[in-house]
């Protein structure tokens, strides 16, 4: 059972305060996006990969990432949109153009700035999507969370019921496309891909992930990611 991956990497990364977009910053001698693509390129259950980028970076990415590191599973580079949701929609349209819109095709969406995802989770993630239609990777919240209104605490949710969403998030093509078309018609902008499916009232399964699967957003995250990558490589050595 195989899956197709959309990798949105069209964000500007302003919080990184760098001259280039964060996906091109180097981590352990290689651009962050190259690390992310490599995770999926090397897994036998991944059939196609679609990076989604700012339109003016497509040529650069093709030359400096795809061709330089010889990624074979990248089917096409897709121009992103104004919002992440627009970018993922463009990815779905690219699948449609390429004839990859079969109803039960498994689609994964993974942030380009999450280079430390453990692909050991992919077999279970893909199997769960195949049986339930939708599944995300997430981790239980470790800290106490407060809801705040006007600088004052309004409530303290039960931590046992709170999970921090990560990516990959995965869906059958039919369900995912339905969720996007419905959101578009209603003008709904979700905080993640799963929220579009939740809006339809459809169940979304949760697979326990890894706290090391961080999203590199700030300069501090880059330092943490480098340390985590070193520790992971030492463990596998």
PAZAKE-988461 format. One line per 4 residues: their letters; for each residue x, y, z of N, C-alpha, C. Coordinates in steps of 0.001 Angstrom, whole numbers, always signed. Example, Ala and Ser with C-alpha at 12.3 -4.5 7.8 and 13.67 -1.06 7.14 Angstrom:
# residues 2
as) +13190:-5690:+7800:+12300:-4500:+7800:+13200:-3300:+7800 ~ +12850:-2250:+7080:+13670:-1060:+7140:+12900:+30:+7870
# end
This chain:
# residues 237
xxxx) +844:-1190:+0:+0:+0:+0:+882:+1244:+0 ~ +676:+2126:-984:+1555:+3273:-1135:+794:+4591:-978 ~ +1560:+5665:-813:+968:+6991:-597:+1692:+8026:-1446 ~ +984:+9119:-1706:+1537:+10291:-2380:+1645:+11411:-1355
xxxx) +2749:+12150:-1388:+2997:+13176:-368:+2999:+14573:-969 ~ +2221:+15461:-366:+2292:+16889:-657:+3132:+17535:+438 ~ +4112:+18336:+39:+4996:+18966:+1027:+4942:+20481:+860 ~ +4013:+21143:+1583:+3962:+22603:+1496:+5214:+23235:+2107
xxxx) +5876:+24055:+1313:+7074:+24759:+1766:+7069:+26152:+1152 ~ +5890:+26774:+1155:+5738:+28074:+497:+5723:+29234:+1478 ~ +5910:+28951:+2775:+5913:+30025:+3753:+7157:+30888:+3633 ~ +7027:+32150:+4051:+8139:+33085:+3935:+9130:+32969:+5086
xxxx) +8717:+32389:+6215:+9642:+32175:+7318:+10193:+33437:+7929 ~ +9355:+34450:+8120:+9836:+35743:+8632:+10428:+35628:+10037 ~ +9906:+34706:+10840:+10411:+34573:+12215:+11833:+34034:+12256 ~ +12301:+33463:+11152:+13662:+32946:+11119:+14684:+34068:+10970
xxxx) +14244:+35243:+10466:+15098:+36406:+10318:+16346:+36084:+9488 ~ +16142:+35325:+8405:+17253:+34953:+7529:+17055:+35578:+6152 ~ +18119:+35588:+5354:+18062:+36189:+4019:+17342:+35284:+3019 ~ +17319:+33999:+3298:+16624:+33049:+2424:+15499:+32405:+3211
xxxx) +14524:+31826:+2504:+13428:+31155:+3184:+13945:+29959:+3965 ~ +13267:+29680:+5060:+13803:+28729:+6038:+14066:+27346:+5468 ~ +13297:+26931:+4445:+13488:+25581:+3914:+14841:+25401:+3227 ~ +15533:+26522:+2933:+16838:+26439:+2271:+17996:+26653:+3241
xxxx) +17690:+26927:+4508:+18754:+27041:+5500:+19398:+25679:+5710 ~ +20687:+25684:+5987:+21409:+24418:+6118:+21287:+23841:+7528 ~ +21079:+22538:+7554:+21009:+21768:+8789:+21912:+20561:+8595 ~ +22978:+20476:+9379:+23939:+19369:+9254:+24426:+19217:+7811
xxxx) +24753:+20341:+7182:+25363:+20312:+5869:+24430:+20156:+4690 ~ +23111:+20262:+4933:+22137:+20047:+3863:+20930:+20942:+4114 ~ +20294:+21486:+3071:+19109:+22320:+3294:+18005:+21552:+4026 ~ +17265:+22275:+4857:+16179:+21651:+5622:+15238:+20878:+4708
xxxx) +14854:+21480:+3585:+13918:+20818:+2680:+14500:+19527:+2123 ~ +15794:+19488:+1885:+16422:+18257:+1392:+16317:+17143:+2421 ~ +16503:+17471:+3692:+16331:+16473:+4756:+14898:+15928:+4742 ~ +13933:+16833:+4622:+12529:+16426:+4642:+12200:+15518:+3467
xxxx) +12614:+15920:+2275:+12353:+15119:+1084:+13027:+13751:+1179 ~ +14215:+13728:+1720:+14974:+12487:+1838:+14234:+11451:+2675 ~ +13540:+11905:+3708:+12795:+10971:+4568:+11787:+10171:+3756 ~ +11099:+10857:+2854:+10059:+10196:+2069:+10640:+9499:+840
xxxx) +11657:+10082:+245:+12299:+9488:-924:+12771:+8061:-623 ~ +13277:+7839:+569:+13885:+6559:+907:+12889:+5516:+1401 ~ +11623:+5895:+1564:+10660:+4933:+2112:+9924:+4211:+987 ~ +9858:+2883:+1051:+9260:+2115:-52:+7765:+2325:-246
xxxx) +7072:+2847:+763:+5626:+3038:+621:+5250:+4401:+48 ~ +6245:+5220:-231:+5983:+6528:-835:+6200:+6418:-2345 ~ +5152:+6771:-3091:+5181:+6626:-4543:+5555:+7923:-5253 ~ +4927:+9031:-4871:+5175:+10325:-5508:+5298:+11406:-4438
xxxx) +6103:+12427:-4738:+6289:+13567:-3838:+6054:+14850:-4634 ~ +5267:+15766:-4041:+4970:+17050:-4673:+5355:+18187:-3715 ~ +6552:+18742:-3821:+6873:+19947:-3044:+6043:+21130:-3564 ~ +5585:+21977:-2645:+4763:+23139:-3003:+5509:+24380:-2516
xxxx) +5851:+25263:-3445:+6801:+26340:-3184:+6298:+27672:-3700 ~ +6893:+28783:-3235:+6613:+30058:-3893:+6966:+29949:-5371 ~ +6138:+30520:-6220:+6342:+30375:-7668:+7730:+30821:-8107 ~ +8263:+31884:-7473:+9563:+32395:-7919:+10745:+31591:-7377
xxxx) +10467:+30525:-6615:+11544:+29683:-6092:+11600:+28315:-6770 ~ +10689:+28064:-7691:+10607:+26728:-8287:+11896:+26362:-9031 ~ +12402:+27264:-9839:+13628:+26963:-10587:+14803:+26739:-9641 ~ +14892:+27580:-8619:+15978:+27441:-7638:+15889:+26095:-6929
xxxx) +14689:+25723:-6512:+14509:+24458:-5808:+14849:+23274:-6719 ~ +14435:+23369:-7972:+14725:+22271:-8906:+16238:+22070:-9045 ~ +16972:+23189:-9162:+18410:+23098:-9380:+19185:+22759:-8105 ~ +18835:+23446:-7006:+19635:+23346:-5786:+19188:+22241:-4822
xxxx) +17991:+21705:-5031:+17504:+20646:-4142:+17220:+19362:-4938 ~ +16291:+19418:-5865:+15837:+18203:-6539:+16949:+17585:-7385 ~ +17567:+18389:-8243:+18616:+17854:-9108:+19920:+17613:-8342 ~ +20262:+18515:-7459:+21527:+18394:-6721:+21571:+17126:-5878
xxxx) +20427:+16788:-5243:+20397:+15603:-4380:+19720:+14410:-5048 ~ +19438:+14534:-6344:+18953:+13422:-7177:+17701:+12750:-6626 ~ +16695:+13561:-6287:+15439:+12992:-5828:+14652:+12449:-7024 ~ +14318:+11176:-6966:+13658:+10508:-8085:+12138:+10471:-7959
xxxx) +11619:+10597:-6742:+10175:+10454:-6540:+9415:+11779:-6653 ~ +10134:+12871:-6835:+9472:+14169:-6991:+8829:+14215:-8371 ~ +7493:+14203:-8391:+6755:+14142:-9659:+6668:+15531:-10309 ~ +6480:+16550:-9480:+6378:+17917:-10001:+6573:+18896:-8852
xxxx) +7004:+20109:-9196:+7072:+21213:-8241:+5854:+22091:-8485 ~ +5148:+22411:-7410:+3862:+23104:-7505:+3994:+24507:-6926 ~ +3415:+25486:-7601:+3403:+26857:-7077:+2400:+26970:-5946 ~ +2819:+27562:-4840:+1945:+27722:-3683:+1022:+28914:-3816
xxxx) +208:+29127:-2775:-735:+30224:-2767:-494:+31172:-1616 ~ -1442:+32081:-1398:-1294:+33108:-366:-1282:+32506:+1034 ~ -2125:+31496:+1267:-2210:+30823:+2561:-1803:+29368:+2386 ~ -1447:+28724:+3496:-1073:+27311:+3419:-2198:+26489:+2800
xxxx) -3434:+26800:+3161:-4574:+26059:+2624:-4647:+26206:+1103 ~ -4320:+27397:+596:-4288:+27607:-848:-3197:+26755:-1491 ~ -2069:+26631:-805:-962:+25848:-1337:-1330:+24369:-1431 ~ -1947:+23845:-373:-2336:+22433:-389:-3395:+22194:-1459
xxxx) -4316:+23141:-1628:-5324:+23006:-2693:-4640:+22927:-4053 ~ -3610:+23751:-4262:-2866:+23693:-5513:-2217:+22324:-5706 ~ -1794:+21741:-4595:-1235:+20396:-4662:-2275:+19376:-5096 ~ -3481:+19495:-4570:-4564:+18598:-4976:-4892:+18757:-6459
xxxx) -4880:+19982:-6927:-5144:+20229:-8344:-4046:+19611:-9218 ~ -2805:+19629:-8731:-1709:+19013:-9473:-1904:+17501:-9557 ~ -2381:+16901:-8474:-2662:+15462:-8498:-3744:+15150:-9530 ~ -4742:+16008:-9570:-5827:+15818:-10528:-5306:+15902:-11958
xxxx) -4457:+16896:-12219:-3893:+17046:-13558:-3057:+15838:-13966 ~ -2397:+15220:-12985:-1520:+14083:-13269:-2244:+12744:-13199 ~ -3566:+12777:-13037:-4334:+11540:-13004:-4172:+10745:-11730 ~ -3834:+11423:-10645:-3627:+10754:-9357:-4773:+11067:-8398
xxxx) -5986:+11183:-8925:-7141:+11572:-8115:-8106:+10414:-7892 ~ -7588:+9198:-7814:-8438:+8055:-7510:-9010:+8212:-6099 ~ -10296:+7872:-5891:-10957:+8130:-4605:-10209:+7581:-3389 ~ -9643:+6397:-3489:-9009:+5774:-2325:-7499:+6005:-2260
xxxx) -6964:+6791:-3179:-5529:+7089:-3118:-5207:+7775:-1797 ~ -4144:+7339:-1159:-3758:+7905:+138:-2853:+9117:-83 ~ -3287:+10243:+485:-2559:+11504:+368:-2029:+11905:+1738 ~ -740:+12123:+1819:-130:+12651:+3036:+250:+14105:+2802
xxxx) +121:+14915:+3835:+570:+16307:+3783:+1580:+16491:+4909 ~ +2767:+16954:+4565:+3821:+17096:+5573:+4531:+18433:+5392 ~ +4744:+19142:+6492:+5417:+20443:+6460:+6862:+20293:+5969 ~ +7241:+21141:+5033:+8616:+21117:+4550:+9633:+21425:+5631
xxxx) +9208:+22134:+6675:+10114:+22527:+7755:+10086:+21554:+8930 ~ +9631:+20324:+8681:+9711:+19267:+9714:+10651:+18173:+9194 ~ +11958:+18386:+9329:+12924:+17449:+8753:+13233:+16235:+9622 ~ +12636:+16146:+10811:+13008:+15079:+11749:+11920:+14031:+11936
xxxx) +10909:+14030:+11082:+9847:+13038:+11201:+10404:+11624:+11066 ~ +9970:+10740:+11967:+10413:+9353:+11915:+9522:+8565:+10961 ~ +10091:+8091:+9889:+9306:+7333:+8908:+8932:+5944:+9410 ~ +9404:+5576:+10593:+8966:+4306:+11188:+7453:+4311:+11396
xxxx) +6858:+5503:+11493:+5416:+5615:+11721:+4601:+5461:+10436 ~ +5251:+5527:+9283:+4509:+5546:+8024:+3652:+4296:+7776 ~ +4145:+3090:+8016:+3285:+1928:+7753:+1975:+1966:+8532 ~ +2036:+2295:+9821:+807:+2354:+10621:-67:+3529:+10203
xxxx) +553:+4664:+9890:-210:+5830:+9456:-975:+5519:+8173 ~ -292:+4946:+7206:-921:+4633:+5926:-2020:+3590:+6094 ~ -1769:+2585:+6918:-2784:+1544:+7151:-4021:+2124:+7816 ~ -3829:+3049:+8747:-4966:+3662:+9433:-5788:+4521:+8477
xxxx) -5115:+5260:+7613:-5834:+6073:+6622:-6646:+5172:+5698 ~ -6064:+4045:+5312:-6741:+3130:+4400:-8036:+2586:+4998 ~ -8064:+2383:+6308:-9256:+1806:+6946:-10214:+2864:+7481 ~ -9689:+4032:+7882:-10540:+5028:+8527:-10726:+6310:+7712
xxxx) -9942:+6498:+6690:-10118:+7657:+5823:-9289:+8862:+6181 ~ -8908:+8997:+7458:-8138:+10178:+7878:-7385:+9862:+9160 ~ -6145:+10322:+9229:-5334:+10122:+10437:-4233:+11172:+10473 ~ -3934:+11675:+11658:-2827:+12616:+11822:-1852:+12087:+12858
xxxx) -640:+12610:+12793:+366:+12347:+13809:+294:+13485:+14829 ~ +336:+13139:+16111:+253:+14159:+17164:+921:+13625:+18430 ~ +1186:+14532:+19354:+1784:+14144:+20633:+961:+14711:+21789 ~ +858:+13965:+22904:+148:+14498:+24064:+817:+15771:+24578
xxxx) +3:+16732:+24972:+531:+17973:+25537:+1147:+17683:+26901 ~ +2345:+18227:+27137:+3037:+17988:+28406:+2787:+19094:+29430 ~ +2549:+20305:+28944:+2347:+21439:+29849:+863:+21666:+30120 ~ +582:+22342:+31212:-787:+22789:+31474:-1111:+23940:+30528
xxxx) -2281:+23866:+29902:-2694:+24876:+28930:-3781:+25761:+29536 ~ -3661:+27054:+29320:-4657:+28014:+29802:-5341:+28699:+28626 ~ -6647:+28836:+28701:-7356:+29716:+27781:-7399:+31096:+28414 ~ -7001:+32110:+27627:-6868:+33465:+28166:-7731:+34422:+27364
xxxx) -8448:+35276:+28052:-9297:+36287:+27420:-9032:+37624:+28092 ~ -8540:+38590:+27319:-8271:+39911:+27883:-7227:+39910:+28972 ~ -6236:+39013:+28853:-5170:+38960:+29845:-5510:+38180:+31088 ~ -6716:+37578:+31141:-7136:+36799:+32293:-7454:+35366:+31881
xxxx) -7155:+34425:+32748:-7448:+33019:+32467:-8952:+32806:+32488 ~ -9466:+32225:+31397:-10898:+31926:+31346:-11194:+30480:+31707 ~ -10248:+29572:+31415:-10424:+28183:+31826:-9121:+27425:+31643 ~ -9055:+26246:+32281:-7910:+25354:+32166:-8399:+24020:+31628
xxxx) -8208:+23756:+30328:-8674:+22493:+29759:-7973:+21296:+30393 ~ -8641:+20166:+30390:-8064:+18941:+30923:-6909:+18502:+30024 ~ -5697:+18517:+30562:-4509:+18202:+29779:-4553:+16791:+29195 ~ -5247:+15887:+29850:-5312:+14503:+29379:-6004:+14390:+28022
xxxx) -6793:+15393:+27665:-7541:+15343:+26415:-6909:+16198:+25305 ~ -5748:+16796:+25591:-5122:+17712:+24638:-3914:+17077:+23959 ~ -3885:+17191:+22649:-2776:+16691:+21851:-2287:+17808:+20939 ~ -1000:+17820:+20667:-404:+18809:+19771:-272:+18200:+18378
xxxx) -985:+18782:+17425:-982:+18253:+16060:+366:+18480:+15395 ~ +803:+17459:+14660:+2008:+17553:+13856:+1636:+17180:+12418 ~ +2638:+16944:+11615:+2441:+16323:+10308:+3437:+15180:+10223 ~ +3154:+14181:+9381:+2153:+14115:+8327:+717:+14007:+8847
xxxx) -184:+14544:+8038:-1608:+14303:+8191:-2057:+13649:+6893 ~ -2901:+12622:+6993:-3217:+11874:+5791:-4691:+11568:+5622 ~ -5105:+11448:+4361:-6518:+11286:+4033:-6649:+10508:+2731 ~ -7811:+9901:+2539:-8112:+9392:+1213:-8344:+10600:+311
xxxx) -8005:+10471:-963:-8157:+11605:-1872:-9604:+12104:-1895 ~ -10545:+11180:-1962:-11955:+11569:-2063:-12393:+12415:-872 ~ -12036:+11972:+335:-12423:+12715:+1534:-11719:+14063:+1584 ~ -10450:+14077:+1245:-9678:+15311:+1318:-10204:+16346:+326
xxxx) -10474:+15904:-894:-10997:+16816:-1903:-12366:+17349:-1493 ~ -13216:+16477:-951:-14538:+16912:-492:-14413:+17980:+585 ~ -13479:+17773:+1508:-13275:+18729:+2596:-12822:+20084:+2058 ~ -11955:+20086:+1058:-11467:+21336:+485:-12560:+22060:-285
xxxx) -13321:+21330:-1083:-14391:+21967:-1859:-15434:+22583:-926 ~ -15753:+21874:+152:-16728:+22382:+1104:-16206:+23627:+1819 ~ -14940:+23601:+2220:-14337:+24754:+2895:-14298:+25965:+1968 ~ -13956:+25733:+709:-13914:+26828:-267:-15288:+27471:-421
xxxx) -16301:+26625:-522:-17656:+27140:-728:-18122:+27981:+453 ~ -17661:+27618:+1660:-18084:+28328:+2862:-17121:+29442:+3258 ~ -16000:+29574:+2544:-15009:+30578:+2922:-14324:+30247:+4229 ~ -14210:+28954:+4529:-13619:+28511:+5800:-12121:+28332:+5645
xxxx) -11341:+28920:+6560:-9893:+28780:+6566:-9500:+28008:+7813 ~ -9022:+26797:+7638:-8676:+25950:+8780:-7281:+26205:+9295 ~ -7026:+25762:+10519:-5703:+25919:+11110:-4763:+24799:+10698 ~ -5324:+23678:+10257:-4533:+22599:+9673:-5434:+21827:+8718
xxxx) -4877:+20847:+8037:-5653:+20104:+7045:-6761:+19288:+7694 ~ -6467:+18701:+8853:-7458:+17870:+9526:-8700:+18671:+9911 ~ -8531:+19954:+10197:-9679:+20762:+10618:-10723:+20868:+9514 ~ -10304:+20755:+8252:-11259:+20795:+7144:-12115:+19532:+7132
xxxx) -11480:+18413:+7442:-12212:+17142:+7504:-13106:+17108:+8739 ~ -12601:+17599:+9856:-13404:+17669:+11090:-14665:+18492:+10854 ~ -14529:+19549:+10071:-15673:+20428:+9788:-16811:+19667:+9113 ~ -16484:+18621:+8359:-17511:+17806:+7707:-18198:+16853:+8676
xxxx) -17669:+16786:+9910:-18217:+15849:+10881:-17664:+14450:+10715 ~ -16566:+14326:+9959:-15963:+13017:+9735:-14878:+12754:+10770 ~ -14753:+11519:+11241:-13744:+11204:+12269:-12327:+11253:+11705 ~ -11419:+11708:+12532:-9995:+11747:+12180:-9234:+11012:+13277
xxxx) -8559:+9943:+12918:-7792:+9173:+13898:-6503:+9913:+14258 ~ -5947:+9569:+15416:-4703:+10178:+15893:-3694:+9073:+16177 ~ -2506:+9233:+15617:-1406:+8302:+15846:-343:+9011:+16679 ~ +32:+8401:+17790:+1028:+9016:+18667:+2361:+9158:+17940
xxxx) +2864:+10394:+17907:+4096:+10683:+17195:+5283:+10813:+18121 ~ +6228:+11665:+17725:+7504:+11802:+18411:+7725:+13283:+18718 ~ +8137:+13579:+19937:+8369:+14974:+20315:+9530:+15592:+19532 ~ +10357:+14761:+18910:+11472:+15289:+18117:+11026:+15827:+16755
xxxx) +9801:+15569:+16385:+9290:+16000:+15080:+8888:+17472:+15126 ~ +9870:+18323:+15357:+9593:+19747:+15528:+9510:+20453:+14182 ~ +8830:+21582:+14176:+8762:+22432:+13000:+9793:+23546:+13177 ~ +10711:+23657:+12245:+11781:+24655:+12348:+11224:+26005:+11901
xxxx) +11001:+26884:+12876:+10359:+28168:+12626:+11220:+29352:+13044 ~ +12003:+29189:+14098:+12830:+30268:+14634:+14301:+29854:+14645 ~ +15225:+30806:+14821:+16645:+30441:+14904:+16921:+29425:+16008 ~ +16183:+29527:+17118:+16372:+28572:+18211:+15990:+27158:+17775
xxxx) +14941:+27051:+16953:+14506:+25739:+16461:+15606:+25079:+15627 ~ +16342:+25883:+14880:+17401:+25342:+14036:+18503:+24715:+14896 ~ +18824:+25364:+16001:+19827:+24824:+16929:+19327:+23514:+17538 ~ +18064:+23505:+17957:+17474:+22304:+18553:+17432:+21163:+17538
xxxx) +17041:+21487:+16308:+16950:+20461:+15263:+18316:+19837:+14995 ~ +19368:+20650:+14994:+20717:+20129:+14764:+21117:+19161:+15871 ~ +20798:+19524:+17125:+21126:+18644:+18245:+20325:+17346:+18177 ~ +19043:+17447:+17823:+18202:+16257:+17721:+18665:+15359:+16591
xxxx) +19066:+15961:+15485:+19541:+15170:+14347:+20823:+14430:+14726 ~ +21712:+15101:+15455:+22951:+14452:+15901:+22653:+13268:+16794 ~ +21712:+13447:+17724:+21380:+12368:+18661:+20719:+11204:+17942 ~ +19888:+11501:+16930:+19241:+10443:+16164:+20256:+9635:+15373
xxxx) +21229:+10322:+14778:+22262:+9638:+14004:+23148:+8779:+14897 ~ +23403:+9262:+16120:+24207:+8476:+17061:+23463:+7204:+17473 ~ +22131:+7315:+17662:+21342:+6165:+18060:+21308:+5096:+16974 ~ +21309:+5539:+15704:+21207:+4582:+14594:+22576:+4037:+14168
x) +23642:+4646:+14709:+25005:+4216:+14321:+25358:+2869:+14950
# end
